[in-house]
Amino acid sequence: MRRLGVALALGSAAVGVVLNLFGRRNPWRRYPWYLAGVATGIGGTELGAPVAATQVLAGGLAIRLGAGRTTLGRAGLTVAASTAAGLIGLHHKSTNATATLDAALTDAFGPNVADRPAKTTNVVAAKNIRYHDQSSEQILDIRRPQATVTPAPVMIYVHGSSWIGGSRSQGAHLITELAARGWICVSIDYRLGPRNRWPTLIVDVKRAIAWVRANIAAYGGDPSFIAVTGGSAGAHLAALAALSPNDPAFQPGFTDADTTIQAAALLYGVYDLTALNDDGQPRLRNYVRKVMFEADLADDPRTWRAASPTHRLNENAPPLFVIHGDRDEIVSVNQARRFAEHARDTTTQPFGYAELPYAHHAFDIIRSPRTKAAARAVGRFLDTARDRHLDANSE
């Protein structure tokens, strides 16, 4: 039994060391190794408290099994206790996200930021709706409050997964928050790379926007106010949609459709496809060339820049809210920092940027305190943008 206790103490210590290490800074910065690091980092930062509690329980059991009566067992228990304290510290960082998010909202709108509570938890869904008939991937789902106050504002969620995967089932926590606030939420699929080349992906996003504007009134939605959100590659596409209103290059065959966007909330996105990685290497460029573009940046710089939201920023951009973690190992936080800097110099509409300490890529995959705070902040941002829109159009 003593050996089992020692093994339990050492196992708890090892788990604590790994989660603390990756939670604070993923040492693996290159594909595919960073994928394991992302999962471990999220485990350390978004699940720090429950993991620490589990360590305490495991430590108590290890002591009962006799681990404390051996040198190795005592060492394991000491390390486990220390790392549990470290995970509690990471949990504290997660729960403090609200202050950072609130500061970003105040930066965008001043002190008058909407802070309405959720209205309902009763949500109804209409699924597998075709927004175009060219591909089986051109499908969307609609979720809305059962008792919709019409006309309700509309949010379109664009999923991520590196432009080559993912589905409209992503974004559940954010969609739940917005639907509870009275929004009609539309989650879309679109044709993916590498079998579909640029600009197919953004064309599908635009087609979905056009469909929503033409049809959402039948579901109780307000076609005059459509916001877009997304994470990672989805944030890239959502930002690009928001910053390229009615661009005929992205609307072949439907140039007369109105694809303007009234607000956008973007999580851990890619905003400049032309940028080098932080170490000066062109890994992002090489990847994008492989999965989307027909030509290299040097051979077709206009296409690359036109596909990059940073190069699309202008004074007529809609209200924008950007959230990024400073420990993001897949999309460098410098993408968001440069986008934010350029937006503040360029746009005239409200802009907010929240950089979350110790948050990793796709941190919101887990319903942690930080995920709930981020979803609530997006809801407040979009509610306030809608309020301003209604006020401006009532004058």
N, C-alpha and C positions, 0 to 999 in steps of 0.2 A: 504493500500500500504506500510505503514511503516513496518508492520509486515513481509511483503514479502521481503523488503529490508534487515531487520535484519536477516531473515532466510537465505538469499543469502550470506550475509557477514559471518555468522557463518558456513554455508556449505563450502564456499571457504576456511575459516580458517581451518576447520576440514580436508579437502582434503590436504591442504598444510602441516599440522602437520603429517598426516599419511605418505605422500610421502617422506617428509624429514626424518622421523624416519626410515622407511624401506629402503630408499635409502642409508642411511649412515650405518646402521647395522640392519639386519633382526633379531629381537629378538626371532623369532620362528626357532629353529634349528632342529626340529624333524618332521619326516613324520607323518601325511600328512599336518601339519600346515604350514610347510615352503613353500608349493606350492603357497599358497595365498601370502605369503611374497615375493616370487620370483617375481610374477607379479607386486606387488606393488613396490618392489625395482627397477625393471626395469623401471617402470613408472616414478619413481623419478629421476633416473640417466640418462636414455636415452631420456626421454621426458621432462626434466626439463624446458627448455626454453618455449616450447609451453604451458605447464601447467601454468607456471608463467605468461605468456601473457594472458591466459584465466582468471587467478585470477585478473589481473589488470582490464580487461574488466568487470568482475563480480563485482569488487569493485566499479568501476565507476557507474555501473547500480544500485548497492545497495545504493550508496550515493544519486543518483537521486530519489530513492524511499523513502528516508528519514532515512536510517540506521544511518547516522551520527548524528541524533538528539536524539539518545538514548544511554545510557551508554553501554548496551549490544551490540548494533550495532557498536559503536566506538571500543569496545574491539575486536569484530570480525574482523573489518577492519584492526586494528593494527596487529593482529596475521596473517591475510592473507597477509599483506604487508611484514611482517618479513619472513614468510615462502616462499613467492615468491622470496625474495632475496636469501634465502637458496637454492632454486631450481636453480636459476641462477648460484650459486656457484657450484652445482653438474653438471650443463651443462658445465661449464668451465672445470671441471675435465674430462668430456667426450671429449671435443674438444681438450684437451691437450694430448690425447692418442698417437698422432703421434710421439711426442718426445720419449716416452717410447719404442714404436715399432721400431723407427729408431735406437735407441741405441742398441736394441737387434739384429737388422740386422747388424749393424757395429761390434758388438761382434762376430757374426757368420762369417762374410766374410771380415772384415776390411772395409776400405773406398770405395772399389770398388763394390758397390751394384747396381744392375741394377735399373734404374729408367725410364723405357720406358713408354710412355703414352699408354692408351688403343687404340687399332687399329680400332675397329668396334663396332657397336651396333646391327648389323644385324646378328642374330643367328637363325640357323635352328635346328630342333629337330627330332630325330628318337626315337620313344617311344615303350615301351612294348616289348622289345627284350629279348628273353629267353637266359640266359647263361648256363642253365642246365635244364633237363626235369624231375627232381625228385620231384619238388614241384612248386605250382603256385606262390610262393613267390620269386622264382629265376628269377627275372626280372630286367632289367636295361633300363635306358634312356640315350641317347647320345645327347649332345648339342654342336654345333660347329659353328664357324664363317661361314657365307655364302661364303665368299671368303677366304678359308683356304689356308695358305701358307704351303705346304706339304714338308716334313713330319712335322706335328705339334706335340708339346709335349702333353702328356695325363695326366689328373688328374681324379682320382676316388674318389668320395665322398661317405663316409659311414655314414649313418644317426644314430642319437642317439635315446633317449627315454628309458633309463634304461634297455636295452636289451629285453624289452617286447613289445615295441610299436614303433611308428614312421613310416616314409616311405621315399622313395627316393625323395619326393617333398621338403624335408628340404634342407637347405643350399643354398637357392635361391640367396642370396646376394653374397656369395662367388663364386658360379658358374657363375653368371652374370659377375663378375669382371674378372674371369679367361678366360671366353669365349671371352670377349672384348679384352683381351690381346693376343688372338690368340690360346688359348688352346682348345683342345677337352676335354670336361667334361663329365664324365660318372657317373651317380648317380645310386646306386644299392639298391635293397631290398634283404633281406636275411631272412632265417627262424628264428623265435623268440622264446625266452623262455616265460613261463616255459614249454610249451608243447614240445619244442625241447631242449634237454640237451647238455651240452658241450661235444665235441667241435663243434657241428653243426654250430654255428654262424660263427666261424672263418673259418671253412671248406667252407662255402658258399662265404665268402669274398675272400678266395683263389681261388675258382672256377671262380669267377667273374674276378679276376686278370688274371688267365690263359686264360679265354675267350678273354679278352681285348688284351692280348699280341698276341694271335693267329689271331684276326679278325680286330683289329683297323686300320690296314693299308688300308683296304677297305673304311674307312671313312676319310682317309687323315692323320691318326695319326702315330706317331713314336713309334713302339713297343719297341724300345731300351730305351725309357725314359718314365716311368710311375711313377707318384707321387700319394700319397694317402693323403686325408684330412678327417676330421670328427670332430664332436663335442660330448662331454660327453661320453656316451657308444660307440658312433661311433669313438671317438678319441681313446678309449681303443682298439677297434678292428683294427683301422688303424695303431696305433703304433705297435700292436702285429704283424700285417701283415708285416710291414716294418722291424721288428726285428727278424722274423722267416723265412728267405728266404728258400724256398724249403724244409721245415721241413716235412718229410713224415708222422708224426703224424697228421698233419693238411691237408694232401693231399691224403686221402684214395682213391685209384683207379685212381689217376692222379699224381703219384709221379714223372713222367718224365716231367711234365709241369714246365716251368720257372715262378716262382712267386716272383722273386726279385723285389724290389722297389728301385727307384733311389732318392727319397726325400719324406719327410712327413711333413705336417703342422697340428698341433693338438691343438684343442681348448677345454678348460675346461674339460679335460679328467680324467679318472681313470687309474692309472698306476700301482698300487700295490693292488691286491685283498686281499692280506694277511694282510694288515695294519689295525690297530685299528682306530677308530674315534679319533678326537682330545681330547675328554674327556676320552679316554681309554676304551670306550665301543665297543663291536664288532658288531655294527649295520650294517656296510657295509658287513662284513663277513656273517652275518645272512641273509641279503638280497640276496647276491650272491648265497649262498647255496640254498635258496628257489627257485630262478628263473633259475639257470643254472646247478649247480654241483650236482652230485649224492652222494658225500661223503663230510663230514666235513673236514676242513683244517687239523685237528689233525690226521685224518684217511688217508688222501691222500695229503700230503703237496707237493709232486712232481707235481701233476696236477695243483694245485693252483699257484705254483711258475712259472710253464711253461706257464700259462695263464696270467701272470703279466708282462707287458712290462718293468718295472723297473728291474726285474730279468733277462731280455733278453738283456740288453744293453751290447755291446761289441765293440771292436775297429773297427770292420767292419760295424758298423751301418751306414746307409745312412745319408745325411744331414737332420737335424731335427729342426723344429721350433715349440715352445710351447708357447701358449698364455693362460693366466688364469687371472681371476678377483680376487682381494684380498677380495671381499665381497661375494664370492661364498658360498651359504648356503647349496647346495646339495652335491657338491664335494669340499672338503676342498682344499684351496690353498696349503696346505702342501703336498698334493699328487704331485702337479707340482713342488714344491720346492725341494722335495727329488729326484724326477726324474731328475730335472735339475742338482742338485749337483752330482748325480751318473753319469749322461751323461758327464759332464765336466771332471770327473775323468777317464772316460772309453773310450769315442769315440775319433777317430782321424779325423773324418769328421766335417764340420761346424755344430755348434749347437747354436741356439738362444733361449733365454727365455725372454718373455715380461710379466711382472706382472702389470695388469692394475688397478690403484687405483679406488675404488668405482664401479668396474664392478661386476655384479652379474652373476649367472649361466644363460647361454643361452642369454646373453646380445644382441647378434647379431640377435635375432628374429625380432628386430625393426631396420629399416634402419636409424639409428642415425649417427651423426658424428663419433662416436667411431666405429660403425659397418663398415662404409665406410673406416675408417683408417685401421682397422684390415684386411679387405679384400684386400686393396691395399698393405699392408705389406706382406701378404701371397703371393700375386702376385709377388712382388719384390723378395721375398725369393725364390720362385720356378723359376722365370726367371733367377736369378743368379745361382741357382743350375744347371739349364739346360745349361746355358752358360759354366759353368765349365765342365760339362759333355761333351759338344761338343768339347771344347778345349782339354780335356784330350784324346779324341778319335780321334783327328785330328793329333796328334803328331806321 
